[in-house]
Amino acid sequence: MRFKELFDNYKIGSKIIIGLVMSCAFSAQAASNLHTQELMQQLGILQQELVNLERGKVVSFQVTENDKKELAAGVAIFISSAPAEVVEFLRNKGMISVDTEIISQSLISPQTTLSSFKELNFKLGDKDEADLLIAKPGDTFNLSAQEFKTLQTIKSEHPDLITEAYRKILFGRWQGYHRKGLKGIATYDRGAGRVSDPGKELRTAILSNKVLSKHFPELYQAWLNYPVIMPANAEERFFLINRQVENRSTAVLLHRIISTEKTGGIILSRQFYVGHSYNSNQFIIGCLPYRNGSLVFYTNRTFTDQVTGFGSGLKHSIGREQMRHRMEKHLTNIKNALK
């Protein structure tokens, strides 16, 4: 079933927060633990789930969806490693180390040119190479009206020419986002006058994160209004990722920010272009001191046209459950890697 395959194969997300020390009357550890408990209540983690957390189990919490195309979920886990170790692991290894559907990952330099972009590790699937030659607006590929026109100018079936044309499209997508942020993301032409707007979707995702806006206003504003100067404790990177989605290799352009605090860290990830199957994605991972280790929170928001229309409620329910299952595996893989 195409819908189920989709949610077995991609990850998704949004809404995590790192806490500040609440009072000088407590030790740093006590204050951190106090805030962590308050945060769990704010996110909706039930009191009875605390036992499961301390046993090392993954627990889930609800994340409100604010768009008919949106799927959202949250999970958390206790890991015996310190927050700095968890953040450093994800900084150095990335999600490719815990996400088995990622085939390859290439770092995009902010100074990249079209020539250097062509050197990044990326390959179209054989079927996509053929299908791109006859591609037209619809649901098979995520492309703008202009991008479809560009592909229609290709006269040869030679794979290198098709891949080269698609690389130019990817570079244009990255350049548009790098220069103008969410406003620079072109819409996807679905045909018959219909479009999907990943820039608008991602704006919805970040505006939904009220806790982040309250506790980390500078980081929130930078994430919302990119490109702007990042907060002093934040670093950003861009990636071109090949991943397996619905048994097809697809390109993903990703923007990641890692912000570190004295008591923890937060990782923001935004998929501002996806080749097919879903429209856009944002996930956030937060690490807080808790007891003798870390509480790691993971929220995910994905936008997809496949959960709209007839049976939307059932589609959302299935998709949300599949998403949560994959997120639980990611956290378990992080925990096992840090043992």
C-alpha positions as CSV (number, residue, x, y, z in Angstrom):
1,M,0.0,0.0,0.0
2,R,1.6,3.3,-1.1
3,F,0.5,5.3,1.8
4,K,1.8,2.9,4.4
5,E,5.1,2.5,2.6
6,L,5.6,6.2,2.7
7,F,5.4,6.4,6.5
8,D,7.5,3.3,6.9
9,N,10.3,5.1,5.1
10,Y,10.5,8.7,6.1
11,K,11.0,10.6,9.2
12,I,9.3,13.6,10.2
13,G,8.8,16.7,12.9
14,S,8.7,19.8,15.4
15,K,8.4,21.2,19.0
16,I,11.1,20.5,21.5
17,I,12.6,22.8,24.2
18,I,15.7,23.1,26.3
19,G,15.2,24.6,29.8
20,L,16.9,27.3,31.7
21,V,18.0,26.9,35.4
22,M,15.0,28.0,37.4
23,S,16.4,29.3,40.6
24,C,19.7,30.0,42.3
25,A,18.3,28.5,45.5
26,F,18.9,25.0,44.0
27,S,22.0,23.3,42.9
28,A,22.5,23.2,39.1
29,Q,21.5,19.6,38.9
30,A,18.4,20.0,41.1
31,A,17.3,23.0,39.1
32,S,17.8,21.2,35.8
33,N,15.8,18.2,37.0
34,L,13.0,20.5,38.3
35,H,12.8,22.2,35.0
36,T,12.9,18.9,33.1
37,Q,9.8,17.7,35.0
38,E,8.0,21.0,34.3
39,L,8.9,20.6,30.6
40,M,7.5,17.1,30.5
41,Q,4.2,18.4,31.9
42,Q,4.2,21.2,29.3
43,L,4.8,18.7,26.5
44,G,2.0,16.4,27.8
45,I,4.1,13.5,29.1
46,L,1.9,11.8,31.7
47,Q,3.1,11.2,35.2
48,Q,2.8,7.5,34.9
49,E,5.2,7.5,32.0
50,L,8.1,8.6,34.3
51,V,8.6,5.1,35.4
52,N,8.9,3.9,31.8
53,L,11.4,6.7,31.1
54,E,13.6,5.7,34.0
55,R,13.5,2.1,32.8
56,G,14.9,3.3,29.5
57,K,11.8,2.9,27.5
58,V,10.6,5.4,24.8
59,V,7.5,7.3,25.7
60,S,5.3,9.4,23.4
61,F,3.4,12.6,23.7
62,Q,0.9,14.4,21.5
63,V,1.9,17.3,19.2
64,T,-0.9,19.4,17.9
65,E,-1.3,19.4,14.1
66,N,-2.2,22.8,12.5
67,D,-2.6,22.0,8.8
68,K,-4.7,19.4,6.9
69,K,-1.5,18.1,5.3
70,E,0.4,17.8,8.6
71,L,1.5,14.8,10.6
72,A,3.1,15.5,14.0
73,A,4.3,13.4,16.9
74,G,6.6,13.5,19.9
75,V,8.7,10.9,21.7
76,A,11.2,11.0,24.6
77,I,13.8,8.7,26.1
78,F,16.2,8.7,29.1
79,I,19.9,8.1,28.1
80,S,22.6,7.6,30.7
81,S,25.1,9.8,28.7
82,A,25.4,13.5,29.5
83,P,23.6,16.0,27.2
84,A,26.9,17.2,25.8
85,E,27.7,13.6,24.7
86,V,24.4,13.2,23.0
87,V,24.7,16.5,21.1
88,E,28.3,15.8,20.1
89,F,27.3,12.4,18.8
90,L,24.6,13.9,16.6
91,R,26.8,16.8,15.5
92,N,29.6,14.4,14.3
93,K,27.6,11.4,13.2
94,G,24.3,12.9,12.1
95,M,21.0,11.2,11.6
96,I,22.6,9.0,9.0
97,S,24.0,7.0,11.9
98,V,20.6,6.1,13.2
99,D,18.3,6.4,10.2
100,T,18.6,3.3,8.0
101,E,16.8,4.8,5.1
102,I,19.5,7.4,4.5
103,I,21.7,6.2,1.7
104,S,24.3,9.0,1.7
105,Q,24.9,12.5,3.0
106,S,27.0,15.3,1.6
107,L,27.9,18.6,3.3
108,I,27.0,21.7,1.3
109,S,29.4,24.6,1.8
110,P,27.7,28.0,2.1
111,Q,30.1,29.1,-0.6
112,T,29.2,26.3,-3.0
113,T,28.9,27.0,-6.7
114,L,27.1,25.0,-9.4
115,S,30.4,23.5,-10.4
116,S,31.2,22.3,-6.8
117,F,27.6,21.3,-6.2
118,K,27.9,18.8,-9.1
119,E,30.6,17.0,-7.1
120,L,28.3,16.1,-4.3
121,N,27.3,12.5,-3.9
122,F,24.0,12.1,-5.6
123,K,22.5,9.6,-8.1
124,L,19.0,9.3,-9.5
125,G,17.3,6.0,-9.6
126,D,17.0,4.3,-13.0
127,K,13.2,4.6,-13.1
128,D,13.3,8.3,-12.1
129,E,15.8,9.0,-14.9
130,A,13.4,7.7,-17.4
131,D,10.3,9.3,-15.8
132,L,11.9,12.7,-15.5
133,L,12.1,12.9,-19.3
134,I,8.3,12.7,-19.5
135,A,7.6,14.4,-16.2
136,K,4.5,16.7,-16.0
137,P,2.8,18.5,-13.2
138,G,1.3,16.1,-10.7
139,D,2.2,14.0,-7.7
140,T,5.1,11.9,-9.1
141,F,7.8,14.6,-8.6
142,N,8.0,17.7,-6.4
143,L,8.9,20.4,-9.0
144,S,7.8,23.9,-9.9
145,A,6.2,24.8,-13.2
146,Q,9.5,26.3,-14.4
147,E,11.4,23.2,-13.3
148,F,9.0,21.0,-15.3
149,K,9.7,23.2,-18.3
150,T,13.4,22.9,-17.8
151,L,13.2,19.1,-17.9
152,Q,11.1,19.2,-21.1
153,T,14.0,20.8,-22.9
154,I,16.1,17.7,-22.5
155,K,16.2,15.9,-25.9
156,S,18.5,13.0,-25.0
157,E,17.8,9.9,-22.8
158,H,21.4,9.8,-21.7
159,P,21.4,9.4,-17.9
160,D,24.3,11.9,-17.4
161,L,22.3,14.6,-19.1
162,I,19.2,13.9,-17.0
163,T,21.1,13.8,-13.8
164,E,23.0,17.1,-14.7
165,A,19.6,18.8,-15.4
166,Y,18.3,17.6,-12.1
167,R,21.4,18.7,-10.2
168,K,20.9,22.2,-11.6
169,I,17.4,22.1,-10.2
170,L,18.7,21.0,-6.8
171,F,21.3,23.8,-6.8
172,G,18.7,26.3,-7.7
173,R,16.5,25.1,-4.8
174,W,19.4,25.4,-2.4
175,Q,20.4,28.8,-3.7
176,G,16.8,30.1,-3.4
177,Y,16.6,29.0,0.2
178,H,20.1,30.1,1.2
179,R,19.4,33.6,-0.2
180,K,15.8,34.2,0.9
181,G,14.9,31.5,3.4
182,L,11.3,30.2,3.5
183,K,10.3,33.0,1.0
184,G,12.8,31.5,-1.5
185,I,11.2,28.1,-1.7
186,A,9.4,27.5,-5.0
187,T,6.0,25.8,-4.9
188,Y,5.3,22.3,-6.3
189,D,3.1,22.2,-9.4
190,R,0.4,19.6,-8.9
191,G,-1.4,20.3,-12.2
192,A,-4.9,21.7,-12.9
193,G,-4.0,24.9,-11.1
194,R,-3.1,23.2,-7.8
195,V,0.2,23.8,-5.9
196,S,1.8,22.6,-2.7
197,D,3.8,25.3,-0.8
198,P,6.6,23.8,1.3
199,G,7.7,27.3,2.4
200,K,4.3,28.0,3.9
201,E,4.2,24.6,5.5
202,L,7.6,25.1,7.2
203,R,6.5,28.5,8.4
204,T,3.4,26.8,10.0
205,A,5.7,24.3,11.6
206,I,7.9,26.9,13.3
207,L,5.0,29.2,14.3
208,S,3.4,26.2,16.0
209,N,6.4,25.9,18.4
210,K,5.2,28.2,21.2
211,V,7.5,26.7,23.8
212,L,10.6,27.3,21.6
213,S,9.6,30.9,21.0
214,K,9.1,31.5,24.7
215,H,12.4,30.1,26.0
216,F,14.7,30.6,23.0
217,P,13.4,33.8,21.3
218,E,16.7,34.5,19.5
219,L,17.0,31.0,18.1
220,Y,13.3,31.0,17.2
221,Q,13.6,34.3,15.3
222,A,16.7,33.1,13.4
223,W,14.9,29.8,12.5
224,L,11.7,31.7,11.4
225,N,13.4,34.6,9.6
226,Y,16.4,32.9,8.0
227,P,18.7,34.1,6.5
228,V,19.8,36.2,9.5
229,I,22.8,36.2,11.9
230,M,22.7,33.1,14.1
231,P,22.9,33.4,17.9
232,A,26.4,33.1,19.2
233,N,26.0,29.6,20.5
234,A,24.4,28.2,17.3
235,E,26.1,26.6,14.3
236,E,24.4,25.8,11.0
237,R,25.1,23.3,8.2
238,F,23.5,22.3,4.9
239,F,23.3,18.8,3.5
240,L,22.3,17.0,0.3
241,I,20.9,13.6,1.3
242,N,20.0,10.6,-0.7
243,R,17.3,8.5,1.0
244,Q,15.1,5.6,0.2
245,V,11.4,6.6,0.2
246,E,8.6,4.4,-1.2
247,N,11.3,2.1,-2.7
248,R,12.7,5.1,-4.7
249,S,15.9,7.0,-4.1
250,T,15.1,10.7,-3.5
251,A,17.1,13.9,-3.0
252,V,16.6,15.9,0.2
253,L,18.0,19.4,0.9
254,L,18.4,19.9,4.6
255,H,19.2,22.9,6.9
256,R,20.4,22.0,10.4
257,I,21.1,24.2,13.4
258,I,22.7,23.0,16.6
259,S,22.5,25.3,19.6
260,T,24.3,24.4,22.8
261,E,23.6,25.7,26.3
262,K,25.4,25.1,29.7
263,T,22.7,22.5,30.6
264,G,21.9,20.9,27.3
265,G,21.5,21.4,23.6
266,I,18.9,21.6,20.8
267,I,19.0,20.4,17.2
268,L,16.7,22.0,14.6
269,S,16.4,20.2,11.2
270,R,14.4,21.5,8.2
271,Q,14.0,19.6,5.0
272,F,13.2,22.5,2.6
273,Y,13.2,20.3,-0.5
274,V,12.2,16.7,-1.0
275,G,12.2,15.0,-4.4
276,H,8.9,13.2,-4.1
277,S,6.4,11.4,-1.8
278,Y,6.1,14.1,0.9
279,N,6.4,17.9,0.7
280,S,8.6,19.1,3.6
281,N,9.7,18.2,7.1
282,Q,10.9,19.7,10.4
283,F,12.2,17.9,13.4
284,I,13.7,19.1,16.7
285,I,15.7,17.1,19.2
286,G,16.4,18.5,22.6
287,C,18.8,17.1,25.3
288,L,18.4,18.0,29.0
289,P,20.2,16.9,32.1
290,Y,18.1,14.4,34.1
291,R,19.2,12.3,37.1
292,N,22.6,10.8,36.0
293,G,22.1,11.3,32.3
294,S,19.9,13.0,29.8
295,L,16.3,13.3,28.8
296,V,16.2,13.4,25.0
297,F,13.0,14.8,23.4
298,Y,12.2,14.4,19.7
299,T,9.3,16.1,17.9
300,N,8.6,15.7,14.2
301,R,6.3,17.5,11.7
302,T,5.9,16.3,8.1
303,F,3.6,17.8,5.4
304,T,2.2,15.5,2.7
305,D,-0.7,15.7,0.2
306,Q,-1.2,12.0,0.8
307,V,-3.2,12.5,4.0
308,T,-5.8,14.8,2.5
309,G,-9.0,13.9,0.7
310,F,-11.3,10.9,1.3
311,G,-10.4,9.1,4.5
312,S,-8.2,11.9,5.8
313,G,-8.8,11.0,9.4
314,L,-7.8,7.4,9.0
315,K,-4.8,8.4,6.8
316,H,-3.6,10.8,9.6
317,S,-4.0,8.1,12.2
318,I,-2.0,5.5,10.2
319,G,0.6,8.0,9.2
320,R,1.1,9.4,12.7
321,E,1.5,5.9,14.1
322,Q,4.0,4.9,11.5
323,M,5.9,8.1,12.1
324,R,6.0,7.6,15.9
325,H,7.3,4.0,15.4
326,R,10.2,5.2,13.2
327,M,11.0,8.0,15.7
328,E,11.1,5.5,18.6
329,K,13.7,3.5,16.6
330,H,15.8,6.6,16.0
331,L,16.0,7.3,19.8
332,T,16.7,3.7,20.6
333,N,19.5,3.7,18.0
334,I,21.0,6.8,19.6
335,K,20.9,5.2,23.0
336,N,22.5,2.0,21.8
337,A,25.2,3.9,20.0
338,L,26.2,5.8,23.1
339,K,26.4,2.7,25.4
